[in-house]
Amino acid sequence: MTENTNKKLSTESYKGVRDFYPEDMRVLNYIFSIWKETLQSFGYEEYNASILEPSELYEAKSGEEIVQNQTYSFVDRGGRNVTLRPEMTPTVARMVAARKRELAYPLRWFSIPNLFRYERPQKGRLREHFQLNADIFGIDSTHAEIEMIELSSAIMKNFGVKETDFEVRISSRKLINAVMSDWYELDEEKSRRLQKLIDRKNKITEEEFTTQAQEIAGSAFRFFSLSKKSEVYEEAMGILSIRQAKEELDEVIKELHRRGITNVIFDDELIRGFDYYTGIIFEVFDKHPDNNRSVFGGGRYDELLKLFGNETLSACGFGMGDVMLTETLKTYNLIPEEVKRSTTDISLICIDDQAITHAEKLAHKLRADGLKVAINISGKKVSDQIKHAEKTGIPYIVVIGENEIKTEKYILKNIITGEEKPL
């Protein structure tokens, strides 16, 4: 059968991913710039890696749901199972494990990888996104968690989000695990199931939650809040492992408050989905009613390097995606006007070919002074060239005609305000 070569291809992008036109790239680059400036101000250095990883890296530790349902995986021509990375933490753990004895600790690293997950596209979630990953390795104490949360708060504030508009919800896997093993006396498999259920608690009815929890933990299951004192709470605090984990969490919150980060609250229903967390975990929540959701989060993961045959190494980090952050910035109208305009400073409007030749010399001089200059070589009418500058968001124009060529004197016009001045 002859293939129909007249069939038109769709202009739609693959479902759940984005095309970045220049105006979109300006916003993305703005986000990247704030991320990098903030991380570097805290002494973090940038790294990167390929988007391709052996599938076994995720099969080992990321969690069953992600591996089975949310990865783009395939077999390459060499018969190897390969996955487009759905997250960066296993990759950075692999990189650190590869040179563990050569590196100087503590390590403060960050990256802005492109990540891929096969999930249902919705507001704030796509199948492809960019994500800031920040990690600190080699710090055993909770100073690492405190720095991570302080850094997270600084990023939000550097984008202009007020402290009253977001909150940092904090919990502890160490505390949760102690409750599961020493209070409910659950084995590892049942503990994981109950934690997943608590993570979904707000998405199901109270009756459904209680029924499913009793199926896992037994008919004596009593869900109690670790953030509110009660008779059950006091009983649980009598267990050493639970009390020590709670005291550690309280000390972290106390220190953050001392540093002026007062929008930190304990959320005992905060679980986070990845199986590799071992200590303090946190999420930053947007409080605006139009976008009331988690923006990003992270936590401690001391045992991930064990996957590579290494002994444990203290590690703490977070991941912050550009999609959810952009929704927050739009909600508070925090994308600066200058970001929405073209990155080109000046358009040189040429009335004829002779003006184009002259414009090349002027452009060379202006670029040497650090300005970004475009020469309109279209040959269209001056009015059309000016409309082009307006449509593309170039704020300034210089019209070059016979008089400008003769005198080498130019008028710089701001096409937004109409203001004119000698160049």
C-alpha positions as CSV (number, residue, x, y, z in Angstrom):
1,M,0.0,0.0,0.0
2,T,1.3,3.4,-0.9
3,E,1.7,5.7,2.1
4,N,-0.3,8.9,1.9
5,T,2.4,11.6,1.7
6,N,-0.3,14.4,1.5
7,K,-1.4,13.8,5.1
8,K,-0.7,16.8,7.2
9,L,1.1,16.4,10.5
10,S,-0.4,17.9,13.6
11,T,1.1,21.0,15.1
12,E,0.1,19.9,18.6
13,S,3.0,18.9,20.9
14,Y,3.0,15.5,22.7
15,K,0.4,15.4,25.4
16,G,1.6,16.7,28.7
17,V,4.7,18.5,27.5
18,R,5.3,22.2,26.5
19,D,6.6,24.2,23.6
20,F,8.7,27.1,24.8
21,Y,8.2,30.1,22.5
22,P,10.5,33.1,23.2
23,E,8.0,34.7,25.6
24,D,7.9,31.4,27.5
25,M,11.6,31.0,27.5
26,R,12.0,34.5,29.1
27,V,9.9,33.4,32.0
28,L,11.7,30.1,32.3
29,N,15.1,31.8,32.2
30,Y,13.9,34.3,34.9
31,I,13.0,31.4,37.1
32,F,16.3,29.7,36.5
33,S,18.2,32.9,37.3
34,I,16.5,33.4,40.7
35,W,17.1,29.7,41.5
36,K,20.8,29.9,40.6
37,E,21.4,33.3,42.3
38,T,19.8,32.0,45.5
39,L,21.6,28.7,45.6
40,Q,25.0,30.2,44.8
41,S,24.4,32.8,47.6
42,F,24.2,29.9,50.0
43,G,27.4,28.3,48.6
44,Y,25.9,25.6,46.3
45,E,27.6,24.5,43.1
46,E,25.9,23.4,39.9
47,Y,26.2,19.8,38.5
48,N,24.3,17.9,35.8
49,A,23.9,14.5,34.2
50,S,22.2,12.7,31.3
51,I,18.4,12.3,31.2
52,L,19.0,8.6,30.5
53,E,19.5,6.3,33.4
54,P,19.5,2.5,33.9
55,S,16.0,1.5,34.9
56,E,17.3,-0.5,37.9
57,L,18.2,2.8,39.5
58,Y,14.5,3.6,40.0
59,E,13.3,0.0,40.4
60,A,15.5,-0.2,43.5
61,K,14.3,2.7,45.6
62,S,12.0,5.3,44.2
63,G,8.7,3.5,45.1
64,E,6.5,1.1,43.2
65,E,4.0,3.6,41.9
66,I,6.6,5.7,40.2
67,V,8.5,2.8,38.6
68,Q,5.4,0.8,37.4
69,N,3.1,3.6,36.4
70,Q,5.0,6.9,36.0
71,T,8.2,6.3,34.0
72,Y,9.1,6.4,30.4
73,S,11.1,3.2,30.0
74,F,12.4,1.3,27.0
75,V,14.9,-1.3,25.9
76,D,17.7,0.2,23.9
77,R,19.4,-1.5,20.9
78,G,22.0,-3.1,23.2
79,G,19.2,-4.8,25.2
80,R,19.6,-2.5,28.2
81,N,16.6,-1.3,30.2
82,V,16.6,2.5,30.1
83,T,14.4,5.2,31.7
84,L,14.0,8.9,31.2
85,R,14.8,10.2,34.7
86,P,11.6,10.9,36.6
87,E,13.6,12.6,39.5
88,M,17.1,13.6,40.2
89,T,17.9,12.3,43.7
90,P,18.9,8.8,42.6
91,T,21.2,10.3,40.0
92,V,23.0,12.6,42.4
93,A,23.3,9.7,44.9
94,R,24.9,7.6,42.1
95,M,27.3,10.4,41.2
96,V,28.3,10.9,44.8
97,A,28.7,7.2,45.4
98,A,31.0,6.9,42.3
99,R,33.5,9.4,43.8
100,K,32.6,9.1,47.5
101,R,36.2,9.0,48.8
102,E,37.5,11.7,46.5
103,L,34.9,14.4,47.4
104,A,35.3,17.0,50.1
105,Y,32.4,17.1,52.6
106,P,30.0,18.7,53.1
107,L,28.9,18.8,49.5
108,R,26.5,21.6,48.5
109,W,25.2,20.8,45.0
110,F,22.3,21.9,42.8
111,S,21.0,21.1,39.4
112,I,18.1,22.1,37.2
113,P,17.3,18.9,35.3
114,N,14.5,18.1,32.8
115,L,12.3,15.4,34.3
116,F,9.8,13.0,32.8
117,R,6.8,11.2,34.4
118,Y,3.9,9.4,32.7
119,E,1.0,10.8,34.6
120,R,-2.3,12.5,34.0
121,P,-1.7,16.1,33.0
122,Q,-3.5,18.6,35.2
123,K,-3.0,22.1,36.6
124,G,0.5,22.2,38.1
125,R,1.5,18.7,36.8
126,L,2.8,17.8,33.4
127,R,4.6,14.8,31.9
128,E,7.8,16.9,31.5
129,H,9.1,19.7,33.6
130,F,12.2,21.4,34.9
131,Q,13.1,21.1,38.5
132,L,15.6,22.7,40.8
133,N,17.3,20.1,42.9
134,A,19.4,21.2,45.9
135,D,21.2,18.7,48.2
136,I,23.7,18.8,51.0
137,F,25.8,15.7,51.8
138,G,27.9,14.9,54.8
139,I,26.0,16.6,57.6
140,D,24.7,14.2,60.3
141,S,22.9,16.9,62.4
142,T,19.6,18.7,61.7
143,H,21.7,21.7,60.7
144,A,21.2,20.2,57.2
145,E,17.4,20.2,57.4
146,I,17.4,23.7,58.9
147,E,19.6,25.0,56.0
148,M,17.4,23.4,53.4
149,I,14.2,24.9,54.8
150,E,15.9,28.3,55.2
151,L,17.1,28.0,51.6
152,S,13.6,27.1,50.5
153,S,12.1,30.1,52.3
154,A,14.7,32.4,50.8
155,I,13.8,31.2,47.2
156,M,10.2,32.0,47.7
157,K,10.9,35.4,49.2
158,N,13.4,36.2,46.3
159,F,10.6,35.6,43.9
160,G,8.6,38.2,45.9
161,V,6.2,35.8,47.7
162,K,5.4,37.1,51.1
163,E,6.0,34.9,54.2
164,T,2.3,35.3,55.0
165,D,1.3,33.8,51.6
166,F,3.0,30.5,52.1
167,E,3.8,28.0,54.9
168,V,6.4,25.3,55.4
169,R,4.8,22.1,56.7
170,I,7.2,19.8,58.4
171,S,7.1,16.3,59.7
172,S,9.5,13.4,60.4
173,R,9.8,10.0,58.8
174,K,11.8,8.9,61.8
175,L,8.9,9.9,64.0
176,I,6.3,8.3,61.7
177,N,8.4,5.1,61.5
178,A,8.7,4.9,65.3
179,V,4.9,5.2,65.7
180,M,4.4,2.5,63.1
181,S,6.8,0.0,64.5
182,D,6.8,0.7,68.3
183,W,3.2,1.9,68.8
184,Y,1.2,0.1,66.1
185,E,3.8,-2.8,66.1
186,L,3.6,-3.1,62.3
187,D,6.1,-4.8,60.1
188,E,7.8,-2.9,57.2
189,E,5.3,-3.8,54.6
190,K,2.2,-2.9,56.7
191,S,3.9,0.3,57.8
192,R,4.5,1.4,54.2
193,R,0.8,0.6,53.4
194,L,-0.5,2.6,56.3
195,Q,1.8,5.6,55.5
196,K,0.5,5.6,51.9
197,L,-3.0,5.6,53.3
198,I,-2.3,8.5,55.6
199,D,-0.8,10.3,52.7
200,R,-4.2,10.0,50.9
201,K,-6.3,10.7,54.1
202,N,-7.7,14.0,52.7
203,K,-8.7,12.4,49.5
204,I,-11.1,9.8,51.0
205,T,-13.9,9.9,53.6
206,E,-13.1,9.5,57.3
207,E,-15.1,6.2,57.3
208,E,-13.0,4.9,54.3
209,F,-9.8,5.9,56.0
210,T,-10.7,4.2,59.3
211,T,-11.9,1.0,57.6
212,Q,-8.8,0.7,55.5
213,A,-6.5,1.5,58.4
214,Q,-8.1,-1.2,60.6
215,E,-7.6,-3.7,57.8
216,I,-3.9,-2.9,57.9
217,A,-3.2,-2.3,61.6
218,G,-6.0,-4.3,63.2
219,S,-9.3,-3.5,64.9
220,A,-7.4,-1.7,67.7
221,F,-6.1,1.0,65.4
222,R,-6.5,4.5,66.8
223,F,-5.3,7.4,64.6
224,F,-4.1,10.2,66.8
225,S,-2.5,13.5,66.0
226,L,1.1,13.9,66.9
227,S,0.7,17.7,66.8
228,K,-2.0,17.9,69.5
229,K,-1.7,16.6,73.0
230,S,-4.2,14.0,74.0
231,E,-4.4,10.9,76.2
232,V,-3.2,8.7,73.3
233,Y,-0.5,11.2,72.5
234,E,0.8,11.1,76.0
235,E,0.8,7.3,76.0
236,A,2.8,7.3,72.7
237,M,5.3,9.8,74.1
238,G,6.1,7.3,76.8
239,I,8.0,5.3,74.1
240,L,11.6,6.4,73.9
241,S,12.0,6.2,70.1
242,I,8.8,8.3,69.5
243,R,9.7,10.9,72.2
244,Q,13.2,11.4,70.8
245,A,12.0,11.8,67.2
246,K,9.4,14.3,68.3
247,E,11.9,16.3,70.4
248,E,14.2,16.4,67.4
249,L,11.4,17.8,65.2
250,D,10.4,20.3,67.8
251,E,14.1,21.6,68.0
252,V,14.2,22.1,64.3
253,I,11.0,24.1,64.3
254,K,12.3,26.1,67.3
255,E,15.6,26.9,65.5
256,L,13.8,28.0,62.4
257,H,11.6,30.3,64.4
258,R,14.7,31.7,66.0
259,R,16.1,32.5,62.5
260,G,12.9,34.4,61.7
261,I,11.2,31.7,59.6
262,T,7.9,31.7,61.6
263,N,5.6,30.2,59.0
264,V,6.8,26.7,59.8
265,I,4.1,24.3,61.2
266,F,4.1,20.6,62.2
267,D,1.9,18.5,59.9
268,D,1.6,15.0,61.2
269,E,-0.2,13.9,58.0
270,L,2.7,14.9,55.8
271,I,4.3,11.7,54.4
272,R,5.8,12.5,51.0
273,G,5.7,9.7,48.4
274,F,9.3,8.5,48.0
275,D,10.4,5.5,50.0
276,Y,14.0,6.7,50.6
277,Y,13.3,9.5,53.2
278,T,14.7,8.7,56.6
279,G,14.3,11.8,58.7
280,I,12.8,15.3,58.6
281,I,10.6,15.9,55.6
282,F,8.9,19.2,54.6
283,E,6.7,20.8,51.9
284,V,6.2,24.4,51.0
285,F,2.4,25.2,50.6
286,D,0.9,28.1,48.8
287,K,-1.9,29.5,51.0
288,H,-3.8,31.4,48.3
289,P,-7.3,30.0,47.9
290,D,-6.9,29.9,44.1
291,N,-3.7,27.8,44.3
292,N,-3.9,26.1,47.7
293,R,-1.4,23.3,47.2
294,S,2.1,22.0,47.7
295,V,4.6,23.9,45.6
296,F,7.6,21.7,46.4
297,G,9.3,19.7,49.2
298,G,12.1,17.5,50.3
299,G,13.8,15.9,53.3
300,R,16.6,13.7,54.6
301,Y,17.6,10.5,52.8
302,D,20.7,9.0,54.6
303,E,20.6,5.5,53.2
304,L,20.2,5.9,49.4
305,L,24.0,5.4,48.8
306,K,23.6,1.8,50.1
307,L,22.1,0.9,46.7
308,F,25.6,1.3,45.3
309,G,27.4,-0.8,47.9
310,N,28.5,2.2,49.9
311,E,28.0,2.7,53.6
312,T,25.5,5.3,54.5
313,L,26.2,9.0,53.9
314,S,24.1,11.8,55.4
315,A,22.1,13.6,52.8
316,C,19.3,16.1,52.7
317,G,17.6,17.9,49.8
318,F,14.6,19.2,48.0
319,G,13.1,19.4,44.5
320,M,11.2,22.5,43.2
321,G,9.4,22.2,39.8
322,D,9.0,25.1,37.4
323,V,5.3,24.3,36.6
324,M,3.9,24.6,40.1
325,L,6.2,27.6,40.9
326,T,4.9,29.4,37.8
327,E,1.3,28.9,38.9
328,T,2.2,30.5,42.2
329,L,4.0,33.4,40.6
330,K,1.0,34.0,38.3
331,T,-1.4,33.8,41.3
332,Y,0.4,36.7,43.0
333,N,1.2,38.5,39.8
334,L,4.9,38.2,40.5
335,I,6.3,37.7,37.0
336,P,8.1,41.1,36.4
337,E,7.0,43.2,33.4
338,E,10.5,43.4,32.1
339,V,10.6,39.6,31.9
340,K,7.6,39.6,29.6
341,R,9.4,41.9,27.1
342,S,11.9,40.9,24.5
343,T,15.5,40.4,25.6
344,T,16.5,42.6,22.7
345,D,17.1,46.2,23.8
346,I,17.0,48.1,20.5
347,S,15.6,47.6,17.0
348,L,17.4,49.6,14.2
349,I,14.7,50.6,11.7
350,C,16.2,51.0,8.2
351,I,14.5,52.9,5.4
352,D,16.6,51.3,2.6
353,D,19.6,49.1,1.8
354,Q,22.0,52.0,2.4
355,A,20.6,52.4,5.9
356,I,21.1,48.7,6.6
357,T,24.8,49.0,5.7
358,H,25.1,52.0,8.1
359,A,23.0,50.2,10.8
360,E,25.6,47.4,10.8
361,K,28.3,49.8,12.0
362,L,26.1,51.4,14.6
363,A,24.9,48.0,15.9
364,H,28.6,46.9,16.2
365,K,29.3,49.9,18.4
366,L,26.2,49.5,20.6
367,R,26.9,45.7,21.1
368,A,30.4,46.6,22.2
369,D,28.8,48.7,24.9
370,G,26.8,45.7,26.1
371,L,23.5,46.4,24.4
372,K,21.4,43.8,22.5
373,V,20.6,45.1,19.1
374,A,18.6,43.8,16.2
375,I,18.7,45.3,12.7
376,N,15.5,45.1,10.8
377,I,16.6,43.9,7.3
378,S,13.1,43.2,6.0
379,G,12.9,46.1,3.6
380,K,9.3,46.8,4.8
381,K,7.8,50.2,5.4
382,V,9.0,52.1,8.5
383,S,5.6,51.8,10.0
384,D,5.6,48.0,9.6
385,Q,9.1,47.8,11.1
386,I,7.9,49.7,14.1
387,K,4.9,47.5,14.5
388,H,7.3,44.5,14.4
389,A,9.3,45.9,17.3
390,E,6.1,46.5,19.3
391,K,4.7,43.0,18.6
392,T,8.0,41.3,19.6
393,G,8.3,43.4,22.7
394,I,11.5,45.4,21.9
395,P,11.3,48.5,24.0
396,Y,13.5,50.9,22.0
397,I,13.9,51.8,18.3
398,V,16.3,53.9,16.3
399,V,15.1,55.0,12.8
400,I,18.0,55.3,10.4
401,G,17.4,57.4,7.3
402,E,19.3,59.8,5.0
403,N,19.7,62.4,7.8
404,E,21.0,59.9,10.3
405,I,23.5,58.5,7.8
406,K,24.8,62.1,7.0
407,T,25.0,63.4,10.6
408,E,25.6,60.1,12.5
409,K,23.3,61.5,15.1
410,Y,20.4,59.3,16.3
411,I,17.2,59.5,18.3
412,L,16.4,56.7,20.7
413,K,12.7,56.2,21.1
414,N,10.9,54.2,23.8
415,I,8.0,52.8,22.0
416,I,6.2,52.0,25.2
417,T,6.2,55.5,26.6
418,G,6.9,57.5,23.5
419,E,9.9,59.3,25.2
420,E,12.7,60.3,22.8
421,K,16.3,61.3,23.6
422,P,19.6,61.5,21.7
423,L,21.5,58.2,21.5
